[in-house]
Amino acid sequence: MSHFAHVVVELTILALAIFLGIEVISKVPTLLHTPLMSGTNAIHGIVIVGAILVAGIVHPDTLTGWVGFIAVILGAANVVGGFVVTDRMLEMFKGRAKRPPGGEGKQ
């Protein structure tokens, strides 16, 4: 298979994965977005490892090296952002400190 055909196949797979991801995520109810994000954080950890492997191959061409580098950056940003949002969501479920009787404004 020629280099051009190989690139076309990879871009086709990428486009199909994007459309499939959009279709799957758009069908998820709002209440399930945070648990789904927690699961995708683990998946993006795997993506980061794969991107590091691709970026670190012995003789990468320029495109492969840059795509691997960008994948590492975007995957890391997604993992960190996902954990921040998940942490905020879990904070909502913690009990609040009880206020003393009589309200805040009375002395």
C-alpha positions as CSV (number, residue, x, y, z in Angstrom):
1,M,0.0,0.0,0.0
2,S,1.4,3.4,-0.9
3,H,2.0,6.1,1.6
4,F,-0.9,8.2,0.3
5,A,-3.3,5.3,0.5
6,H,-2.2,4.6,4.1
7,V,-2.8,8.3,5.1
8,V,-6.3,8.2,3.4
9,V,-7.2,5.0,5.3
10,E,-6.0,6.6,8.6
11,L,-8.0,9.8,8.0
12,T,-11.1,7.8,7.1
13,I,-10.8,5.9,10.3
14,L,-10.4,9.2,12.2
15,A,-13.4,10.8,10.6
16,L,-15.6,7.7,11.3
17,A,-14.4,7.7,14.9
18,I,-15.3,11.4,15.3
19,F,-18.8,10.9,13.8
20,L,-19.4,7.8,16.0
21,G,-18.2,9.6,19.1
22,I,-20.5,12.6,18.4
23,E,-23.4,10.3,17.8
24,V,-22.9,8.2,21.0
25,I,-22.3,11.2,23.3
26,S,-25.3,13.1,21.9
27,K,-27.6,10.2,23.0
28,V,-26.3,10.2,26.6
29,P,-28.7,11.8,29.2
30,T,-27.5,14.9,31.0
31,L,-27.4,13.1,34.4
32,L,-24.9,10.5,33.1
33,H,-22.4,13.0,31.7
34,T,-20.2,13.2,34.8
35,P,-19.9,9.4,35.3
36,L,-19.2,9.1,31.6
37,M,-16.5,11.7,31.9
38,S,-14.9,9.7,34.8
39,G,-14.7,6.7,32.5
40,T,-13.3,8.6,29.6
41,N,-10.5,9.9,31.9
42,A,-9.2,6.3,32.1
43,I,-9.5,5.9,28.4
44,H,-7.6,9.1,27.8
45,G,-4.8,7.8,30.0
46,I,-4.4,5.0,27.5
47,V,-4.5,7.5,24.6
48,I,-1.7,9.4,26.2
49,V,0.4,6.3,26.5
50,G,-0.2,5.4,22.9
51,A,0.6,9.0,21.8
52,I,3.8,8.9,23.7
53,L,4.7,5.6,22.0
54,V,3.9,7.1,18.6
55,A,5.7,10.4,19.2
56,G,8.8,8.5,20.5
57,I,9.4,6.0,17.7
58,V,13.0,5.9,16.5
59,H,12.6,7.4,13.0
60,P,9.3,9.3,12.9
61,D,8.4,11.4,10.0
62,T,7.6,15.0,10.7
63,L,3.8,14.5,10.6
64,T,3.8,11.5,12.9
65,G,5.9,13.3,15.5
66,W,3.8,16.4,15.5
67,V,0.5,14.4,15.6
68,G,1.8,12.3,18.5
69,F,3.0,15.4,20.3
70,I,-0.4,17.1,19.8
71,A,-2.2,14.0,20.9
72,V,-0.2,13.9,24.2
73,I,-1.0,17.6,24.9
74,L,-4.7,17.2,24.1
75,G,-5.1,13.9,26.0
76,A,-3.4,15.4,29.0
77,A,-5.6,18.5,28.9
78,N,-8.7,16.3,28.7
79,V,-7.6,14.1,31.6
80,V,-6.8,17.1,33.8
81,G,-10.0,18.9,32.9
82,G,-12.1,15.8,33.4
83,F,-10.7,15.3,36.9
84,V,-11.3,18.9,37.8
85,V,-14.9,18.8,36.6
86,T,-15.5,15.4,38.3
87,D,-14.0,16.8,41.6
88,R,-16.3,19.8,41.4
89,M,-19.3,17.5,40.8
90,L,-18.4,15.3,43.8
91,E,-18.1,18.4,46.0
92,M,-21.8,19.1,45.3
93,F,-22.7,15.9,47.0
94,K,-20.8,16.5,50.2
95,G,-22.7,17.7,53.2
96,R,-22.7,21.4,54.0
97,A,-21.7,22.9,57.3
98,K,-24.7,23.5,59.5
99,R,-25.5,27.1,60.3
100,P,-26.3,28.1,63.9
101,P,-30.0,28.7,64.6
102,G,-31.1,32.3,64.3
103,G,-29.7,33.1,60.9
104,E,-26.6,34.9,59.8
105,G,-27.6,38.6,60.3
106,K,-28.5,38.4,64.0
107,Q,-26.0,39.4,66.8
